[in-house]
Amino acid sequence: MNEKTMVADTLVGINGELKMFSEMIPQTEEPRLKQTLKELRNKCEMSQEELYQIARAKQYYVPASKASEEEVQHVKSLFTQNVM
């Protein structure tokens, strides 16, 4: 297995963990557990960002082109008009 594949697999795993935290946190009533889950999620996000930056630097990952200002405004309008 090469480095690019390992980085991609790790990012997929981290993204899965982030999804898991996003589902668990709102369902948790116990404040200390909720806080602990948030802290773990934040650490996971930092790891994801760090690995993402490494992947970009090594050109293992090339992001999609940036959205135009018109596209950004359109999406914002969808949320402010309660269309979604």
Buried (B, 14 or more C-beta within 10 A) or exposed (E): EEEEEEBBEBBEEBEEBBEBBEEBBEEBEEEEEBEEBEEBBEEBBEBBEEBBEBBEEEEBBEEEEEEEEEEEEEEEEEEEEEEE
